Amino acid sequence: MSSIKTQSRILPRTPAKPKHSSWREELRQAYRDPQRLLDDLGLADQALSQHAPTRFPMLVPRAFAGRMQPGNPSDPLLRQVLPDHDETLEADGFVNDPVGDQASRQTRGVLHKYQGRALLITTGACAVHCRYCFRQAFPYSAEQAAHQHWQTALDYLAGETSVDEVILSGGDPLMLPTERLRQLTDALQALPHIKRLRIHTRLPVVLPARVTESLCAWLEGLPWPVVMVIHANHANEFDSAVDQAMKRLTLADVRLLNQAVLLAGINDSVDALAALMERSLAARVIPYYLHVLDRVSGAQRFERRDQDAIDLVDQLRVRLSGYLVPKLVREVAGHPYKLPLI
């Protein structure tokens, strides 16, 4: 990383785990100070640049930080979440809305890009701030379908009878209390054309304590098939707590898929990608998409060439069973589906 030095004199130590098991308490104890995270990883001398950006503040649950390798400034989990001076630099083609979210807005909290499915921006909150997030500049305060605004979104969906799949996204929908989610899905049950529910979330990975008994009871009681698309980019993001969370979701009759992003210096080797796909399946999660980077402002350090991505997936096909090879795609603003690269 360009924003940290390369030597350390402090013995590394594993970041302290939360004192309480409540996911809300764990979130309150999350790292918000980049230097504190570096200190706890034994990287105290690898000080952040004074020009490290603050527009998109750091947020990292200790459950996730605990899987980072102490003393390793190139740890693939650390690199995903640590602010970097490069985020302050402009780069050609990198913009605030790389996937055309604003153009697909239909009403407050509803993005309708693709035929048959519509996405609800349920909240602007996340449990982790990934430095490559394509929605880091999204105007959540004006656009989220929060509780008092869901009626507008529901009215839109009621009038769009061609929509048979609703996607809960954000932010991260699992940042909402389970009862709030239940209220939303109770209202969706009044729309007879809805046949499936999809949930896009990173919480079962970064904060597995969120997968509570009440959350699973809500999911199991829903009248539709439920697909949960989680987001893990590296095999090290999985541990026994994540495995247990995925098992609980599977027992609640949730179909689990993983989407990853190809990130330079993090998972851009065939060994890293193969390990991710195999570890994902071991946790009961089927590989789904491998996205090339959405070109959001400040994320240029994570980009790899399209041909590099194509070559990596071609090598994966040689090494892995077909069901372990994700679809390599790019999201193009205005295109009617995710664009396959191979």
FIZALO-778444 format. One line per 2 residues: their letters; for each residue x, y, z of C-alpha. Coordinates in steps of 0.25 Angstrom, whole numbers, plus 5000, padded with zeros to 4 digits. Layout:
<nodes>
a) X:Y:Z  ...
</nodes>
This chain:
<nodes>
ms) 5000:5000:5000  5005:5014:4997
si) 5001:5020:5010  5009:5012:5020
kt) 5023:5010:5023  5029:4996:5022
qs) 5036:4993:5036  5031:4990:5050
ri) 5038:4989:5063  5025:4985:5071
lp) 5022:4970:5073  5009:4967:5066
rt) 4996:4963:5074  4983:4958:5070
pa) 4972:4969:5071  4964:4968:5084
kp) 4951:4961:5082  4938:4967:5086
kh) 4934:4966:5101  4920:4963:5098
ss) 4913:4953:5088  4902:4963:5084
wr) 4904:4967:5069  4900:4982:5073
ee) 4910:4982:5084  4921:4976:5074
lr) 4917:4987:5065  4919:4998:5075
qa) 4933:4992:5078  4937:4992:5063
yr) 4950:4999:5059  4948:5014:5054
dp) 4962:5019:5056  4971:5013:5045
qr) 4984:5015:5054  4977:5007:5066
ll) 4975:4996:5056  4989:4996:5052
dd) 4994:4997:5066  4986:4985:5070
lg) 4992:4977:5058  5006:4980:5062
la) 5008:4990:5051  5009:5003:5060
dq) 5021:5008:5052  5014:5007:5039
al) 5007:5020:5041  4996:5024:5032
sq) 4999:5036:5022  4995:5049:5028
ha) 4987:5051:5016  4979:5038:5017
pt) 4964:5042:5013  4953:5044:5023
rf) 4941:5045:5013  4938:5030:5014
pm) 4942:5027:5029  4948:5014:5033
lv) 4939:5004:5040  4943:4989:5043
pr) 4937:4980:5053  4946:4973:5062
af) 4941:4959:5058  4947:4962:5044
ag) 4959:4969:5049  4962:4956:5057
rm) 4964:4948:5044  4975:4958:5039
qp) 4990:4953:5040  4997:4961:5051
gn) 5010:4968:5046  5006:4967:5031
ps) 5004:4980:5025  4999:4973:5012
dp) 4989:4964:5019  4977:4963:5009
ll) 4966:4966:5019  4974:4978:5024
rq) 4976:4984:5010  4961:4983:5007
vl) 4957:4993:5019  4970:5001:5021
pd) 4969:5016:5016  4979:5019:5006
hd) 4985:5032:5001  4982:5027:4986
et) 4967:5030:4990  4970:5045:4989
le) 4975:5044:4975  4967:5046:4962
ad) 4968:5035:4951  4962:5035:4937
gf) 4949:5027:4936  4947:5026:4952
vn) 4934:5033:4956  4924:5034:4968
dp) 4913:5026:4961  4920:5016:4953
vg) 4908:5006:4951  4897:5016:4948
dq) 4889:5015:4961  4884:5029:4960
as) 4879:5027:4946  4871:5014:4950
rq) 4864:5021:4962  4849:5020:4960
tr) 4844:5026:4974  4851:5028:4987
gv) 4858:5015:4991  4855:5007:4978
lh) 4865:5004:4967  4859:4997:4955
ky) 4870:4993:4946  4867:4979:4941
qg) 4854:4973:4936  4846:4965:4946
ra) 4854:4970:4958  4855:4983:4966
ll) 4864:4987:4977  4861:4993:4990
it) 4871:5002:4997  4867:4998:5011
tg) 4877:5006:5019  4890:5013:5017
ac) 4897:5006:5028  4908:4995:5027
av) 4916:4988:5037  4929:4989:5029
hc) 4934:5000:5020  4941:4993:5008
ry) 4950:5003:5001  4945:4999:4987
cf) 4930:5000:4990  4923:5005:4978
rq) 4912:5012:4986  4922:5020:4996
af) 4917:5033:4990  4902:5029:4989
py) 4892:5039:4995  4886:5030:5005
sa) 4880:5041:5013  4871:5045:5002
eq) 4869:5031:4995  4868:5020:5006
aa) 4854:5013:5007  4854:5015:5022
hq) 4842:5011:5030  4834:5023:5028
hw) 4837:5023:5013  4835:5009:5010
qt) 4820:5012:5006  4825:5020:4994
al) 4834:5008:4990  4822:4998:4992
dy) 4813:5007:4984  4823:5006:4972
la) 4825:4991:4973  4809:4989:4974
ge) 4808:4996:4961  4820:4988:4954
ts) 4813:4975:4953  4825:4970:4944
vd) 4834:4970:4956  4834:4956:4962
ev) 4847:4958:4970  4850:4968:4981
il) 4865:4970:4985  4868:4976:4999
sg) 4881:4984:4998  4887:4996:5003
gd) 4896:4999:5011  4893:4985:5017
pl) 4879:4981:5020  4883:4973:5032
ml) 4887:4985:5039  4872:4987:5041
pt) 4866:4981:5053  4859:4968:5050
er) 4846:4973:5054  4847:4985:5043
lr) 4851:4974:5033  4838:4966:5037
ql) 4830:4978:5035  4835:4981:5021
td) 4833:4966:5017  4819:4966:5023
al) 4815:4977:5014  4822:4971:5002
qa) 4813:4959:5004  4801:4967:5000
lp) 4807:4968:4986  4803:4955:4979
hi) 4813:4956:4967  4825:4955:4976
kr) 4831:4941:4975  4845:4942:4981
lr) 4853:4950:4991  4867:4953:4990
ih) 4876:4959:5001  4890:4965:4998
tr) 4898:4965:5011  4912:4965:5016
lp) 4908:4963:5031  4909:4948:5032
vv) 4923:4949:5028  4928:4961:5035
lp) 4919:4960:5047  4914:4946:5048
ar) 4907:4949:5061  4896:4956:5053
vt) 4891:4942:5049  4882:4941:5061
es) 4871:4931:5065  4861:4942:5062
lc) 4867:4946:5049  4866:4931:5044
aw) 4852:4930:5049  4848:4941:5041
le) 4855:4936:5029  4849:4922:5030
gl) 4835:4927:5032  4835:4935:5019
pw) 4826:4930:5008  4835:4931:4996
pv) 4849:4925:4993  4860:4933:4999
vm) 4873:4935:4993  4884:4942:5001
vi) 4896:4947:4993  4908:4949:5002
ha) 4921:4956:4999  4934:4950:5002
nh) 4947:4953:4994  4957:4944:5001
an) 4957:4930:5007  4963:4936:5020
ef) 4949:4943:5022  4943:4930:5026
ds) 4945:4924:5040  4937:4915:5049
av) 4928:4926:5054  4925:4929:5039
dq) 4923:4914:5036  4913:4913:5048
am) 4905:4926:5043  4904:4920:5029
kr) 4900:4906:5034  4889:4914:5042
lt) 4884:4921:5030  4884:4908:5022
la) 4875:4901:5032  4866:4913:5031
dv) 4864:4909:5016  4872:4920:5011
rl) 4880:4918:4998  4894:4924:4999
ln) 4902:4930:4988  4915:4938:4988
qa) 4919:4949:4980  4933:4954:4980
vl) 4941:4965:4973  4954:4963:4967
la) 4964:4972:4974  4979:4975:4971
gi) 4988:4970:4982  4976:4963:4990
nd) 4971:4952:4981  4977:4953:4967
sv) 4984:4940:4966  4978:4926:4962
da) 4983:4921:4976  4975:4931:4984
la) 4963:4930:4975  4963:4915:4975
al) 4964:4915:4991  4953:4925:4992
me) 4943:4917:4983  4947:4904:4991
rs) 4946:4910:5005  4932:4917:5001
la) 4926:4903:4997  4932:4897:5010
ar) 4923:4908:5017  4911:4904:5009
vi) 4912:4916:4999  4912:4914:4984
py) 4921:4923:4976  4912:4932:4968
yl) 4919:4945:4962  4933:4950:4961
hv) 4932:4964:4957  4943:4973:4951
ld) 4944:4985:4959  4933:4996:4958
rv) 4941:5008:4955  4937:5017:4967
sg) 4945:5029:4970  4958:5026:4978
aq) 4958:5011:4976  4967:5011:4964
rf) 4978:5003:4972  4969:4991:4972
er) 4968:4990:4957  4973:4978:4948
rd) 4972:4978:4933  4960:4970:4927
qd) 4970:4961:4920  4976:4958:4934
ai) 4962:4954:4939  4959:4946:4927
dl) 4972:4938:4928  4970:4935:4943
vd) 4956:4930:4941  4961:4921:4930
ql) 4971:4915:4939  4960:4913:4950
rv) 4953:4905:4939  4965:4896:4938
rl) 4966:4894:4953  4952:4894:4959
sg) 4939:4887:4956  4930:4895:4948
yl) 4920:4898:4959  4932:4905:4967
vp) 4935:4914:4955  4928:4928:4957
kl) 4922:4936:4945  4932:4947:4942
vr) 4924:4960:4939  4924:4975:4939
ev) 4912:4984:4942  4910:4994:4931
ag) 4901:5006:4934  4889:5004:4925
hp) 4892:4990:4921  4880:4981:4923
yk) 4888:4970:4930  4902:4968:4936
lp) 4911:4967:4924  4919:4954:4924
li) 4934:4955:4920  4936:4941:4916
</nodes>
